[in-house]
Amino acid sequence: MLNSEYKRIRPFWDTVHDCYLGTAAVKNSSNSLRYLPLSAREKKELEECPDKSTTRYEFRKKYAIYENIFKPVIDDSVGLMQRNPARIAFGARDNTESPEEVRDLDIYGNHYKDGLKGLKARLNFHQTLYGRYGLLLDLVENSMDHRPRFIISEYPAVRILDGEIEKEKPNSENRISWILLDESAPVFDRSKKAWVPQSQFRLLALDARTEYYQIVFSGPDALASWRDFDFKNPKGDLVYPSFRDKRLPFIPMTVCNVNKLGLDQWQEPPFLDVAHIAIGIYQIDSLYKKALWNFASPTLSVANADKPNQEFYLGDAIWPRTNGDHPVSVSLLETSGAGLAEMRSAKEEMKNALKYSSIRELLDGAGANASSEAIQLRAASGTAGIAAIDQTGGRAIEEQLIFAALWAGASEKEAGERISYCPDTSYLENDYPLQAIVSFIQANSSADRGDVLLSQKNIYSILEKTLPNTLSTFEDNELQKKGEKSCI
């Protein structure tokens, strides 16, 4: 049922998912052996011991610390990509060139109703964490006027099970011939008064007439129904999505990967190496803590004496009685600690490896607030390609907007000319401290009128770049100034 590439990459998705969530996921009983393997001695003891909680392995797992160095790397990368708002256009001259239903995608646009800005944040997050995310242009009924409106549905990587592109058509632009999506979720059983798992799969495909349709397979026979299904000559509860009586000759689905678009473009999570480093540090820490317990505390050695009836602890005074003619000998056995120092050094070496993968380490914890020079240094290393991730996500959103324009009646040429969605990657360019900008504006405003270098609008543009997501547009600002004057 599943694509071989899906089977290959699925364990990587599980790894980055658990490493991002942190200790609870890594130490979960179903995952613990995966991230903290058993030694031969621990395996034998675990098989023989009736109380698993008292084994050496459980002790080692309990005291080992999973230091979540992975999550900040993902969060910082995604934070950088949200630093500047994207530039969106729905028309070559004016946005009204596109119908209202297309423009509304920028305001509502998804099931979370947070518009394209919210969509971009989730898309960038899944690109950075998993390396794949699916966007589907869907139709829903507007609750106010009961008219259909566009919405972009979102599918995580693990939900995109299989599919095929139109290889037989040389100019198909790698468009999808069919794709299978997992929509399984618990449903409430009223008779049992409990939530029970329910299998559900949604097939998007093109029939023999090259018309786009959907069909849902659900219940215990979902897989059997899927296997016996004929894509080109479909039968069953088919739905042919239609907007203003127009059906599509293609599937409006975009699969966005790390830096490529396409269902057949399989890419590993971009920061998988950081997840492996985090796991490696966790494993070394477990051995280090075990070694501390075994060797850091001195062991009392008593020779030629009877064992006392009561328990005693280091720090207590003991008075052993001789056992035989030989004198009593009492000493403390201690190790040099050289092995512990080597383990501690190994942990530090693994953390140092993060400097080649982690934005936070390179920028000394500055994260998304770092200077452009530091970010450029990071991006130039080529290990993450943050700008490439951001730009590919922008292309995915732009493709969805173009699909909406086509469905609303635009020709391919018109849609291409009207629609653009461009992430602002100026966080990789040179910028200037705010104080320098303020000093420049003061000098510019105090100069004679003939010596003024920049217009007020250009100065305002500099401020917008320096303070992203803070100021309104220049025109709105001018109107606000007029309104304030009238109130004086």
GIGI-V733753 format. One record per run of one state. SS is the DSSP state (a for helix, b for strand, c for the rest). FROM is the first residue (numbers start at 1). TO is the last residue. If there is no record, write none. Layout:
{{SS:FROM:TO} {SS:FROM:TO}}
This chain:
{{c:1:3} {a:4:21} {c:22:22} {a:23:26} {c:27:31} {a:32:35} {c:36:39} {a:40:48} {c:49:51} {a:52:54} {c:55:55} {a:56:63} {c:64:68} {a:69:81} {c:82:86} {b:87:89} {c:90:94} {a:95:97} {c:98:99} {a:100:106} {c:107:114} {a:115:129} {c:130:131} {b:132:141} {c:142:147} {b:148:156} {a:157:159} {b:160:165} {c:166:175} {b:176:182} {c:183:184} {b:185:189} {c:190:193} {b:194:198} {c:199:199} {b:200:206} {c:207:211} {b:212:218} {c:219:221} {a:222:227} {c:228:238} {b:239:239} {c:240:242} {b:243:243} {c:244:245} {b:246:246} {c:247:252} {b:253:257} {c:258:260} {b:261:261} {c:262:271} {a:272:296} {c:297:298} {b:299:303} {c:304:304} {b:305:305} {c:306:321} {b:322:322} {c:323:328} {b:329:333} {c:334:337} {a:338:356} {c:357:358} {a:359:362} {c:363:366} {a:367:369} {c:370:371} {a:372:380} {c:381:385} {a:386:407} {c:408:411} {a:412:418} {c:419:419} {b:420:422} {c:423:425} {a:426:428} {c:429:433} {a:434:446} {c:447:448} {a:449:451} {c:452:455} {a:456:466} {c:467:473} {a:474:486} {c:487:488}}
